[in-house]
Amino acid sequence: MSELVDKGLKAKRESKYVDFKRSFNPGSTGEWCELIKDIVAMANSGGGVILIGLDNGGIPSKKDVQPVLYIDHATLVDKIQKYTEYQFSDIEIHEAKKQGEQVAVFKISGVKVPLVFQKVGTYEVSPGKQKTAFSRGTVYFRHGAKSEPGTTEDIRKVIERQLETIRSEWLDGVRKVVTAPQGSAVTVFSGEVKESKSPGATPIRLVADPDAPGYRLIDQDTTYPHRQTELIDVLNRMLPEGIVVNTYDILAVRRTHGIGDDARYCHTPKFGSPQYSDAFAKWLVEEHKKNSDFFKEARDALKRARELGR
């Protein structure tokens, strides 16, 4: 678990980087608007965590957070895009425990350019009465424990964060050059390479050499060597004697932990079934080692989700 999530679980009050919510109803437009406001404010302020299932003092509210853990990542991204017209995907949903109670954690990364609301977040609070969570054209930031419209000072801090990031990258590059062995060659290239049909795009050469630096073709069959049947065989050899997993266990873990969207563990070809990495097999074994009911809880969670029609 990340240091920020751990800090949020230990916190006794809300702050710029930590927000508590007693509960969350995915079926409520109003609760979605308020949640998205906080997510956007935290992303604009450099990142943070929102913990569902804790009251204002960080004490477990004992509310059911399973519906939050079932929220699909793509659904979350679409909800944010609906109001910002930007696909903000640097957000994760994790399950955690505090004082033995289940907590859902939204872990939010910072953005380089502040997100601006492009659509009004209005919802009905009672018959004939509406509330506006945010207005079109507003930029929200965290001011202590509140999510509020930004100020000139907020924009200045965003610029300073980016300048500090650039400074660090430059200094890191200088250190690599200074400490490089005599006779080394220095090559400058973009930090991110994308395919483009633009006539002005910089040409590159794709190679299959695993020792080549930069951008190269990846053999998906090497990176993700296991189909589901092969993965189960590998797992049943790695797990303690007497512990046997099957295809339903893998499906349950995939659905309840969002494995299908995690490039570290899973790759789904355009015309084929999912393939899994060795790292996924090791992760499953480690999770079972930490929690002997790991697979049972995943099966139970999937069953409840199906009963709820999700």
Backbone as numpy.savetxt, mean C-alpha at the origin, in Angstrom:
# Nx Ny Nz CAx CAy CAz Cx Cy Cz
6.49 -5.43 10.42 5.64 -4.24 10.42 6.52 -3.00 10.42
6.14 -1.97 9.66 6.98 -0.79 9.54 7.03 0.00 10.84
8.06 0.83 10.96 8.25 1.66 12.14 7.07 2.61 12.32
6.54 3.14 11.20 5.42 4.08 11.28 4.16 3.40 11.81
3.88 2.18 11.34 2.71 1.43 11.82 2.87 1.12 13.30
4.06 0.70 13.69 4.34 0.41 15.09 4.14 1.65 15.95
4.59 2.80 15.44 4.43 4.07 16.17 2.94 4.39 16.32
2.16 4.15 15.27 0.73 4.42 15.33 0.02 3.55 16.35
0.43 2.28 16.44 -0.20 1.36 17.40 0.14 1.74 18.84
1.30 2.35 19.03 1.72 2.73 20.38 1.19 4.12 20.78
0.76 4.89 19.79 0.34 6.28 20.06 -0.89 6.33 20.96
-0.94 7.35 21.81 -2.09 7.55 22.70 -2.93 8.75 22.26
-2.49 9.41 21.22 -3.27 10.52 20.68 -2.94 10.67 19.20
-3.82 11.34 18.49 -3.63 11.56 17.06 -2.57 12.65 16.83
-1.98 12.62 15.65 -0.95 13.60 15.32 -0.95 13.84 13.82
0.06 14.54 13.36 0.20 14.81 11.92 0.30 13.52 11.12
0.92 12.52 11.71 1.17 11.28 10.99 0.29 10.11 11.44
-0.55 10.32 12.44 -1.36 9.23 12.99 -2.81 9.70 13.17
-3.76 8.89 12.67 -5.18 9.22 12.82 -5.92 7.97 13.27
-6.85 8.13 14.21 -7.66 7.02 14.71 -9.10 7.15 14.24
-9.73 6.01 13.96 -11.16 5.98 13.67 -11.75 4.77 14.40
-12.83 5.01 15.14 -13.46 3.92 15.90 -13.91 2.79 15.00
-14.44 3.15 13.82 -14.95 2.15 12.89 -15.00 2.75 11.50
-15.33 1.92 10.54 -15.49 2.41 9.17 -16.48 1.52 8.44
-17.46 2.14 7.81 -18.49 1.41 7.06 -18.25 1.63 5.56
-17.74 0.62 4.83 -17.47 0.76 3.40 -18.71 1.08 2.57
-19.89 0.92 3.15 -21.13 1.21 2.43 -21.61 2.63 2.60
-20.88 3.44 3.38 -21.29 4.81 3.66 -20.51 5.82 2.81
-21.22 6.60 1.99 -20.57 7.63 1.18 -19.89 8.67 2.07
-20.55 9.05 3.16 -19.99 10.04 4.06 -18.68 9.59 4.68
-18.64 8.34 5.14 -17.42 7.83 5.77 -16.29 7.70 4.76
-16.65 7.38 3.51 -15.63 7.33 2.46 -15.05 8.73 2.22
-15.91 9.74 2.15 -15.44 11.11 1.91 -14.48 11.57 3.02
-14.85 11.29 4.26 -14.00 11.71 5.39 -12.68 10.93 5.39
-12.74 9.65 5.06 -11.52 8.85 5.01 -10.60 9.33 3.89
-11.17 9.58 2.71 -10.36 10.04 1.57 -9.74 11.40 1.88
-10.47 12.26 2.57 -9.90 13.56 2.97 -8.65 13.36 3.81
-8.72 12.44 4.77 -7.57 12.18 5.65 -6.42 11.52 4.89
-6.75 10.61 3.98 -5.71 9.94 3.18 -4.96 10.96 2.35
-5.70 11.82 1.64 -5.09 12.84 0.79 -4.25 13.82 1.61
-4.78 14.23 2.76 -4.05 15.17 3.62 -2.74 14.56 4.10
-2.77 13.28 4.45 -1.54 12.62 4.91 -0.54 12.44 3.78
-1.03 12.06 2.60 -0.14 11.91 1.44 0.54 13.25 1.12
-0.23 14.33 1.17 0.33 15.66 0.88 1.31 16.12 1.96
1.16 15.56 3.17 2.00 15.98 4.30 3.22 15.08 4.49
3.42 14.13 3.58 4.60 13.28 3.67 4.33 11.85 4.06
3.06 11.50 4.30 2.72 10.12 4.65 2.25 9.97 6.09
1.69 8.80 6.39 1.21 8.54 7.74 0.39 7.27 7.80
-0.29 7.06 8.93 -1.12 5.87 9.09 -2.47 6.25 9.67
-3.52 5.57 9.19 -4.86 5.71 9.74 -5.24 4.35 10.30
-5.55 4.31 11.58 -5.87 3.05 12.25 -7.36 2.98 12.55
-8.01 1.98 11.97 -9.44 1.77 12.16 -9.65 0.76 13.28
-10.47 1.15 14.26 -10.73 0.25 15.38 -10.17 0.78 16.68
-9.73 2.07 16.69 -9.21 2.69 17.90 -9.95 3.99 18.16
-10.20 4.30 19.45 -10.87 5.55 19.77 -9.85 6.69 19.81
-10.26 7.89 20.18 -9.38 9.05 20.14 -8.16 8.95 21.04
-8.20 8.04 22.02 -7.06 7.85 22.89 -6.20 6.67 22.50
-6.48 6.09 21.32 -5.69 4.95 20.86 -6.07 3.65 21.54
-7.24 3.61 22.17 -7.71 2.40 22.85 -8.66 1.64 21.92
-8.52 0.32 21.83 -9.38 -0.46 20.94 -10.86 -0.20 21.19
-11.59 0.06 20.09 -13.03 0.32 20.20 -13.84 -0.96 20.14
-13.17 -2.07 19.82 -13.79 -3.39 19.72 -14.86 -3.44 18.63
-14.73 -2.56 17.64 -15.62 -2.59 16.48 -15.09 -3.59 15.45
-15.98 -4.16 14.65 -15.59 -5.12 13.62 -14.89 -4.40 12.48
-13.62 -4.74 12.23 -12.86 -4.09 11.15 -12.65 -5.03 9.96
-13.26 -6.21 10.02 -13.09 -7.15 8.90 -13.52 -6.56 7.56
-14.65 -5.80 7.50 -15.04 -5.21 6.21 -13.97 -4.29 5.64
-13.20 -3.64 6.50 -12.12 -2.76 6.03 -11.01 -3.60 5.42
-10.66 -4.70 6.08 -9.58 -5.56 5.58 -9.94 -6.23 4.27
-11.25 -6.33 3.97 -11.68 -6.94 2.72 -11.67 -5.95 1.55
-11.45 -4.66 1.82 -11.47 -3.67 0.74 -10.36 -3.97 -0.26
-10.73 -4.10 -1.51 -9.76 -4.37 -2.56 -8.93 -3.11 -2.84
-7.63 -3.30 -3.06 -6.74 -2.16 -3.30 -7.20 -1.35 -4.51
-7.64 -2.03 -5.56 -8.09 -1.33 -6.77 -9.32 -0.47 -6.46
-10.21 -0.97 -5.60 -11.39 -0.20 -5.21 -10.98 1.07 -4.48
-10.00 0.94 -3.59 -9.51 2.09 -2.82 -8.90 3.14 -3.75
-8.09 2.69 -4.71 -7.47 3.61 -5.66 -8.53 4.32 -6.50
-9.55 3.58 -6.92 -10.63 4.17 -7.72 -11.41 5.22 -6.92
-11.63 4.95 -5.64 -12.35 5.91 -4.79 -11.59 7.23 -4.69
-10.27 7.15 -4.53 -9.45 8.36 -4.43 -9.42 9.09 -5.77
-9.30 8.32 -6.86 -9.26 8.93 -8.19 -10.57 9.63 -8.52
-11.67 9.11 -8.02 -12.98 9.72 -8.29 -13.01 11.19 -7.87
-12.33 11.50 -6.78 -12.36 12.87 -6.26 -11.12 13.70 -6.61
-10.01 13.04 -6.97 -8.77 13.77 -7.26 -8.34 13.70 -8.72
-8.95 12.75 -9.48 -8.56 12.49 -10.86 -7.09 12.09 -10.96
-6.61 11.45 -9.90 -5.22 10.96 -9.89 -5.20 9.57 -9.28
-4.49 8.65 -9.95 -4.42 7.28 -9.45 -3.33 7.17 -8.39
-3.70 7.48 -7.16 -2.76 7.37 -6.04 -2.81 5.94 -5.52
-1.74 5.20 -5.73 -1.74 3.78 -5.35 -0.75 3.45 -4.24
-0.01 4.46 -3.75 0.98 4.20 -2.69 0.32 4.14 -1.32
-0.59 3.21 -1.18 -1.33 3.03 0.07 -1.57 1.55 0.27
-1.39 1.08 1.49 -1.54 -0.33 1.80 -2.51 -0.50 2.98
-3.21 -1.63 2.99 -4.09 -1.96 4.11 -3.50 -3.17 4.83
-3.23 -3.02 6.12 -2.65 -4.09 6.91 -3.55 -4.45 8.08
-3.42 -5.68 8.52 -4.09 -6.11 9.74 -3.09 -6.05 10.89
-3.52 -5.55 12.04 -2.65 -5.48 13.21 -3.46 -5.82 14.45
-2.77 -5.96 15.56 -3.41 -6.26 16.83 -2.98 -5.23 17.87
-3.92 -4.81 18.71 -3.60 -3.97 19.86 -4.44 -4.43 21.04
-3.74 -4.78 22.10 -4.40 -5.31 23.31 -5.31 -6.48 22.95
-4.85 -7.29 22.00 -5.59 -8.48 21.60 -6.73 -8.23 20.65
-7.00 -6.97 20.32 -8.10 -6.64 19.41 -7.59 -6.35 18.00
-8.39 -6.71 17.01 -8.02 -6.52 15.61 -8.13 -5.05 15.20
-7.13 -4.59 14.47 -7.10 -3.21 13.99 -6.75 -3.23 12.49
-7.42 -2.40 11.71 -7.09 -2.25 10.29 -6.26 -0.99 10.12
-5.15 -1.10 9.40 -4.22 0.02 9.27 -4.07 0.42 7.80
-4.32 1.69 7.51 -4.02 2.25 6.19 -2.64 2.90 6.30
-1.68 2.37 5.57 -0.33 2.94 5.55 -0.19 3.76 4.27
0.05 5.06 4.43 0.00 6.00 3.31 1.38 6.61 3.06
1.84 6.56 1.82 3.13 7.16 1.46 2.93 8.62 1.05
3.98 9.40 1.13 3.92 10.80 0.71 3.95 10.94 -0.80
3.49 12.07 -1.30 3.51 12.34 -2.74 4.48 13.48 -3.04
5.00 13.48 -4.26 5.92 14.55 -4.66 5.16 15.84 -4.98
4.02 15.67 -5.64 3.18 16.83 -6.01 1.86 16.70 -5.26
1.44 17.70 -4.51 0.20 17.60 -3.71 -1.02 17.22 -4.54
-1.86 16.38 -3.97 -3.11 15.98 -4.61 -4.15 17.07 -4.39
-4.87 17.43 -5.44 -5.88 18.48 -5.39 -7.25 17.85 -5.64
-8.22 18.17 -4.83 -9.56 17.63 -5.04 -10.19 18.29 -6.27
-10.64 17.45 -7.20 -11.25 17.92 -8.44 -12.77 17.80 -8.41
-13.29 17.20 -7.36 -14.73 17.01 -7.24 -15.14 17.23 -5.79
-16.30 17.81 -5.59 -16.79 18.09 -4.24 -17.14 16.79 -3.52
-16.72 16.70 -2.26 -17.06 15.54 -1.44 -18.24 15.84 -0.55
-19.45 15.72 -1.10 -20.67 16.05 -0.37 -21.48 14.78 -0.09
-22.07 14.72 1.11 -22.88 13.55 1.45 -24.01 13.97 2.39
-25.02 13.13 2.43 -26.22 13.44 3.23 -26.03 12.98 4.67
-26.28 13.87 5.63 -26.15 13.51 7.05 -27.52 13.26 7.69
-28.55 13.81 7.10 -29.93 13.57 7.54 -30.83 13.98 6.38
-32.08 13.55 6.37 -32.97 13.88 5.26 -32.99 15.38 4.95
-32.59 15.74 3.75 -32.61 17.13 3.34 -31.42 17.95 3.79
-30.49 17.34 4.54 -29.32 18.07 5.03 -28.04 17.40 4.57
-27.15 18.19 3.97 -25.90 17.64 3.46 -24.70 18.29 4.13
-23.57 17.57 4.07 -22.31 18.07 4.60 -21.24 17.95 3.54
-20.34 18.91 3.48 -19.25 18.88 2.51 -17.94 18.58 3.22
-17.33 17.45 2.88 -16.06 17.06 3.49 -14.91 17.88 2.90
-15.00 18.16 1.59 -13.98 18.97 0.91 -14.58 19.55 -0.36
-14.02 20.66 -0.81 -14.53 21.34 -2.00 -13.60 21.16 -3.18
-14.12 21.41 -4.36 -13.32 21.32 -5.57 -12.22 22.38 -5.55
-11.01 21.98 -5.92 -9.89 22.91 -5.99 -9.13 23.07 -4.69
-9.55 22.36 -3.63 -8.86 22.48 -2.34 -7.72 21.47 -2.23
-6.68 21.87 -1.48 -5.52 21.01 -1.23 -5.44 20.83 0.28
-5.58 19.60 0.74 -5.61 19.35 2.18 -4.26 18.86 2.72
-3.94 19.28 3.95 -2.74 18.86 4.66 -3.12 18.52 6.09
-2.22 17.85 6.78 -2.42 17.57 8.20 -1.88 18.72 9.03
-2.72 19.27 9.86 -2.32 20.29 10.83 -2.53 19.68 12.20
-1.48 19.11 12.76 -1.63 18.37 14.00 -2.50 17.16 13.77
-3.59 17.03 14.53 -4.47 15.87 14.39 -5.63 16.12 13.43
-5.61 17.26 12.72 -6.71 17.60 11.82 -6.26 17.62 10.36
-7.21 17.33 9.47 -6.98 17.44 8.02 -7.68 18.71 7.57
-6.89 19.71 7.13 -7.44 21.02 6.81 -6.88 21.55 5.50
-7.58 22.54 4.90 -7.07 23.16 3.66 -5.66 23.71 3.89
-4.83 23.58 2.85 -3.43 23.96 2.97 -3.18 25.46 3.02
-1.99 25.81 3.50 -1.54 27.19 3.58 -0.25 27.35 2.78
0.23 28.57 2.69 1.51 28.83 2.01 2.63 28.05 2.69
2.57 27.95 4.01 3.59 27.21 4.75 3.59 25.74 4.38
2.40 25.16 4.16 2.32 23.76 3.75 3.00 23.54 2.40
2.75 24.44 1.46 3.36 24.33 0.12 4.88 24.46 0.24
5.33 25.38 1.11 6.78 25.56 1.29 7.42 24.26 1.79
6.74 23.58 2.72 7.28 22.34 3.26 7.35 21.24 2.21
6.35 21.21 1.30 6.38 20.23 0.21 7.61 20.46 -0.66
7.86 21.72 -1.01 9.03 22.05 -1.84 10.32 21.67 -1.13
10.39 21.96 0.17 11.59 21.64 0.95 11.82 20.13 1.00
10.75 19.34 1.14 10.91 17.88 1.15 11.50 17.38 -0.15
11.01 17.94 -1.27 11.53 17.50 -2.56 12.98 17.93 -2.76
13.30 19.13 -2.32 14.70 19.60 -2.43 15.62 18.72 -1.60
15.17 18.32 -0.42 15.98 17.46 0.44 16.18 16.09 -0.20
15.13 15.57 -0.85 15.24 14.29 -1.55 16.26 14.38 -2.68
16.18 15.47 -3.46 17.13 15.66 -4.57 18.55 15.79 -4.04
18.72 16.57 -2.95 20.05 16.74 -2.34 20.63 15.38 -1.94
19.81 14.56 -1.30 20.27 13.24 -0.84 20.68 12.37 -2.01
19.89 12.41 -3.10 20.23 11.62 -4.29 21.54 12.08 -4.89
21.73 13.39 -4.95 22.98 13.93 -5.50 24.18 13.51 -4.64
24.05 13.67 -3.33 25.16 13.32 -2.44 25.46 11.83 -2.49
24.40 11.01 -2.61 24.61 9.57 -2.74 25.36 9.26 -4.02
25.00 9.96 -5.12 25.71 9.77 -6.38 27.16 10.20 -6.30
27.42 11.32 -5.63 28.80 11.81 -5.47 29.62 10.81 -4.67
29.04 10.26 -3.60 29.76 9.28 -2.78 30.12 8.05 -3.58
29.21 7.60 -4.45 29.49 6.42 -5.28 30.64 6.68 -6.24
30.66 7.90 -6.81 31.74 8.24 -7.74 33.07 8.32 -7.01
33.07 8.98 -5.85 34.31 9.17 -5.08 34.89 7.84 -4.62
34.00 6.89 -4.22 34.49 5.61 -3.68 34.63 4.52 -4.73
34.31 4.83 -6.00 34.41 3.83 -7.06 35.87 3.43 -7.28
36.16 2.16 -7.60 37.53 1.72 -7.86 38.14 2.46 -9.04
39.44 2.58 -9.03 40.14 3.25 -10.12 39.86 2.53 -11.44
39.58 3.31 -12.46 39.29 2.74 -13.77 37.82 2.51 -14.03
36.96 2.80 -13.02 35.52 2.62 -13.22 34.98 3.65 -14.19
33.93 3.28 -14.93 33.27 4.19 -15.86 31.98 4.69 -15.23
31.69 5.97 -15.40 30.48 6.57 -14.87 29.46 6.72 -15.98
28.26 6.17 -15.77 27.17 6.26 -16.74 26.00 6.97 -16.10
25.43 7.94 -16.79 24.29 8.68 -16.27 23.04 8.25 -17.04
21.98 7.86 -16.33 20.75 7.46 -16.98 19.57 7.83 -16.10
18.38 7.84 -16.68 17.17 8.19 -15.93 16.90 7.13 -14.89
16.34 7.55 -13.74 16.03 6.60 -12.69 14.89 5.67 -13.04
14.10 6.02 -14.03 12.97 5.19 -14.44 12.92 5.13 -15.96
12.87 3.93 -16.50 12.84 3.74 -17.94 11.46 3.25 -18.35
10.84 3.94 -19.30 9.51 3.55 -19.79 9.55 3.44 -21.31
8.73 2.52 -21.82 8.61 2.40 -23.27 7.89 3.62 -23.83
8.34 4.10 -24.97 7.74 5.28 -25.57 7.90 5.23 -27.09
6.88 5.75 -27.80 6.93 5.84 -29.26 7.30 7.24 -29.72
7.61 8.09 -28.76 7.97 9.47 -29.09 9.28 9.53 -29.87
9.33 10.33 -30.96 10.56 10.46 -31.75 11.72 11.02 -30.92
11.40 11.77 -29.88 12.45 12.37 -29.07 12.91 11.51 -27.90
12.36 10.31 -27.77 12.72 9.44 -26.66 14.16 8.94 -26.80
14.84 8.79 -25.67 16.21 8.28 -25.69 16.20 6.79 -26.00
16.95 6.37 -27.02 16.97 4.94 -27.37 17.75 4.12 -26.34
17.29 2.91 -26.06 18.01 2.00 -25.19 18.07 0.65 -25.87
18.95 -0.24 -25.36 19.08 -1.57 -25.94 18.71 -2.58 -24.88
17.71 -3.43 -25.17 17.30 -4.46 -24.24 18.23 -5.66 -24.34
18.68 -6.17 -23.20 19.55 -7.34 -23.20 19.02 -8.35 -22.19
19.45 -9.59 -22.32 19.05 -10.63 -21.39 20.18 -10.98 -20.43
21.23 -10.17 -20.42 22.39 -10.41 -19.58 22.06 -10.07 -18.14
22.05 -11.05 -17.22 21.69 -10.76 -15.82 22.70 -9.87 -15.11
23.91 -9.75 -15.68 24.94 -8.90 -15.06 24.90 -7.48 -15.60
24.04 -7.21 -16.58 23.97 -5.87 -17.17 23.26 -4.91 -16.22
23.74 -3.68 -16.12 23.08 -2.71 -15.25 21.82 -2.14 -15.91
20.99 -1.50 -15.08 19.87 -0.76 -15.64 18.71 -1.64 -16.03
18.15 -1.33 -17.18 16.89 -1.92 -17.64 17.18 -3.16 -18.47
16.62 -4.28 -18.08 16.81 -5.49 -18.86 15.53 -6.33 -18.82
15.40 -7.25 -19.75 14.25 -8.13 -19.78 14.29 -9.09 -18.60
13.15 -9.33 -17.97 13.08 -10.23 -16.83 12.38 -11.52 -17.24
12.98 -12.65 -16.89 12.38 -13.95 -17.18 11.37 -14.25 -16.07
10.07 -14.07 -16.37 9.04 -14.26 -15.35 9.02 -15.69 -14.83
9.39 -16.66 -15.68 9.38 -18.05 -15.24 10.48 -18.32 -14.21
11.51 -17.49 -14.24 12.58 -17.62 -13.25 12.21 -16.88 -11.97
11.63 -15.69 -12.13 11.26 -14.88 -10.97 10.07 -15.48 -10.22
9.12 -16.06 -10.97 7.94 -16.68 -10.37 7.87 -18.13 -10.86
8.65 -19.03 -10.27 8.79 -20.39 -10.83 7.65 -21.36 -10.50
6.71 -20.97 -9.62 5.73 -21.94 -9.14 4.31 -21.65 -9.62
3.70 -22.62 -10.27 2.26 -22.59 -10.46 1.64 -23.02 -9.14
0.32 -22.97 -9.03 -0.32 -23.25 -7.75 0.00 -24.65 -7.24
-0.08 -25.65 -8.12 0.19 -27.03 -7.71 1.62 -27.18 -7.22
2.57 -26.57 -7.95 3.97 -26.66 -7.56 4.21 -25.94 -6.24
3.52 -24.78 -6.06 3.67 -24.03 -4.82 3.20 -24.86 -3.63
2.08 -25.55 -3.79 1.55 -26.37 -2.70 2.53 -27.49 -2.35
3.13 -28.11 -3.36 4.12 -29.17 -3.11 5.31 -28.61 -2.32
5.78 -27.43 -2.73 6.92 -26.80 -2.05 6.55 -26.48 -0.61
5.35 -25.90 -0.40 4.92 -25.51 0.94 4.79 -26.71 1.87
4.19 -27.78 1.35 3.97 -28.95 2.20 5.29 -29.63 2.59
6.35 -29.35 1.84 7.68 -29.85 2.23 8.34 -28.92 3.25
7.99 -27.62 3.17 8.61 -26.64 4.06 7.92 -26.51 5.40
6.61 -26.73 5.42 5.84 -26.57 6.65 6.09 -27.73 7.62
5.83 -27.52 8.92 6.05 -28.58 9.90 5.23 -29.83 9.57
5.71 -30.94 10.04 5.03 -32.20 9.80 3.61 -32.15 10.37
2.67 -32.62 9.58 1.28 -32.62 10.00 0.48 -31.43 9.51
1.17 -30.41 8.99 0.50 -29.23 8.43 0.45 -29.39 6.91
-0.75 -29.47 6.36 -0.93 -29.66 4.92 -1.84 -28.57 4.37
-1.39 -27.89 3.34 -2.21 -26.86 2.72 -2.74 -27.35 1.38
-3.82 -26.73 0.91 -4.41 -27.11 -0.36 -4.72 -25.86 -1.18
-5.39 -26.06 -2.32 -5.66 -24.94 -3.22 -6.56 -23.88 -2.57
-7.48 -24.31 -1.72 -8.37 -23.35 -1.05 -7.59 -22.45 -0.09
-6.57 -23.02 0.56 -5.73 -22.22 1.46 -5.03 -21.11 0.68
-4.49 -21.45 -0.49 -3.78 -20.46 -1.30 -4.76 -19.38 -1.78
-5.95 -19.79 -2.21 -6.97 -18.83 -2.65 -7.34 -17.89 -1.51
-7.54 -18.45 -0.32 -7.93 -17.64 0.84 -6.86 -16.60 1.18
-5.60 -17.02 1.16 -4.51 -16.09 1.46 -4.42 -15.01 0.38
-4.56 -15.42 -0.88 -4.51 -14.46 -1.99 -5.57 -13.38 -1.82
-6.79 -13.79 -1.53 -7.90 -12.85 -1.44 -7.80 -11.96 -0.19
-7.49 -12.56 0.95 -7.53 -11.80 2.21 -6.30 -10.94 2.43
-5.21 -11.25 1.74 -3.97 -10.47 1.92 -3.55 -9.70 0.66
-4.40 -9.70 -0.36 -4.10 -8.92 -1.56 -2.84 -9.34 -2.28
-2.55 -10.65 -2.28 -1.31 -11.15 -2.87 -1.27 -10.95 -4.38
-2.44 -10.99 -5.01 -2.47 -10.84 -6.47 -1.92 -9.52 -6.96
-1.91 -8.49 -6.07 -1.40 -7.17 -6.45 0.04 -6.94 -5.98
0.63 -7.94 -5.35 1.97 -7.78 -4.78 2.99 -8.43 -5.71
3.78 -7.60 -6.42 4.75 -8.09 -7.40 5.88 -8.89 -6.76
6.05 -8.77 -5.45 7.09 -9.57 -4.79 6.72 -11.05 -4.79
5.42 -11.33 -4.77 4.96 -12.69 -4.55 4.23 -13.33 -5.72
3.62 -12.52 -6.57 2.73 -13.11 -7.57 2.80 -12.37 -8.90
2.67 -13.12 -9.97 2.59 -12.54 -11.32 1.54 -13.32 -12.10
0.61 -12.60 -12.71 -0.43 -13.24 -13.51 -0.23 -12.89 -14.97
0.20 -13.86 -15.80 0.39 -13.60 -17.23 -0.92 -13.20 -17.89
-0.84 -12.53 -19.03 -2.04 -12.09 -19.74 -2.89 -13.28 -20.14
-2.24 -14.38 -20.56 -2.98 -15.55 -20.99 -2.53 -16.77 -20.19
-2.71 -16.72 -18.89 -2.29 -17.84 -18.07 -2.73 -17.68 -16.63
-2.47 -18.70 -15.84 -2.83 -18.67 -14.42 -1.69 -18.04 -13.61
-1.97 -17.63 -12.38 -0.95 -16.96 -11.56 0.28 -17.82 -11.32
1.42 -17.16 -11.22 2.69 -17.81 -10.88 3.22 -17.15 -9.61
3.92 -17.95 -8.79 4.35 -17.46 -7.49 5.87 -17.55 -7.33
6.39 -16.64 -6.51 7.83 -16.59 -6.28 8.23 -17.45 -5.09
9.54 -17.72 -4.98 10.06 -18.42 -3.80 9.83 -17.58 -2.55
9.88 -16.24 -2.74 9.68 -15.34 -1.60 8.28 -15.52 -1.01
7.29 -15.82 -1.86 5.93 -16.03 -1.37 5.87 -17.28 -0.50
6.52 -18.35 -0.96 6.53 -19.59 -0.18 7.19 -19.36 1.19
8.30 -18.62 1.19 8.99 -18.34 2.46 8.12 -17.47 3.36
7.41 -16.49 2.76 6.54 -15.61 3.55 5.42 -16.41 4.20
4.83 -17.35 3.46 3.75 -18.17 4.00 4.24 -19.00 5.19
5.44 -19.57 5.05 5.99 -20.38 6.13 6.26 -19.52 7.37
6.79 -18.30 7.14 7.08 -17.40 8.25 5.80 -16.96 8.96
4.74 -16.67 8.17 3.47 -16.26 8.76 2.87 -17.39 9.59
2.98 -18.62 9.09 2.47 -19.77 9.85 3.29 -19.98 11.11
4.59 -19.71 11.02 5.47 -19.86 12.19 5.08 -18.87 13.28
4.71 -17.63 12.87 4.32 -16.61 13.83 2.91 -16.86 14.37
2.05 -17.46 13.52 0.65 -17.67 13.91 0.20 -19.02 13.37
0.08 -19.99 14.25 -0.26 -21.35 13.82 -1.66 -21.43 13.19
-2.50 -20.41 13.43 -3.85 -20.38 12.85 -3.91 -19.53 11.58
-2.75 -19.21 11.01 -2.70 -18.30 9.86 -3.60 -18.77 8.72
-3.49 -20.02 8.30 -4.29 -20.52 7.18 -5.77 -20.64 7.56
-6.03 -21.06 8.78 -7.42 -21.18 9.24 -8.09 -19.81 9.24
-7.38 -18.79 9.72 -7.95 -17.44 9.76 -8.21 -16.91 8.36
-7.32 -17.25 7.42 -7.53 -16.82 6.03 -8.77 -17.49 5.44
-8.93 -18.80 5.73 -10.12 -19.51 5.23 -11.39 -18.93 5.83
-11.36 -18.68 7.14 -12.54 -18.13 7.82 -12.89 -16.74 7.26
-11.85 -15.93 7.01 -12.07 -14.58 6.49 -12.69 -14.63 5.10
-12.21 -15.55 4.27 -12.77 -15.68 2.91 -14.21 -16.17 2.97
-14.49 -17.09 3.88 -15.85 -17.60 4.02 -16.80 -16.47 4.42
-16.36 -15.64 5.39 -17.22 -14.54 5.84 -17.45 -13.54 4.70
-16.39 -13.29 3.92 -16.51 -12.36 2.80 -17.51 -12.86 1.78
-17.49 -14.15 1.51 -18.43 -14.72 0.55 -19.86 -14.67 1.09
-20.00 -14.91 2.39 -21.34 -14.85 2.98 -21.92 -13.45 2.92
-21.01 -12.44 2.97 -21.44 -11.05 2.89 -21.60 -10.59 1.44
-21.24 -11.49 0.52 -21.41 -11.15 -0.90 -20.31 -10.28 -1.45
-19.12 -10.29 -0.80 -18.01 -9.45 -1.29 -17.06 -10.30 -2.10
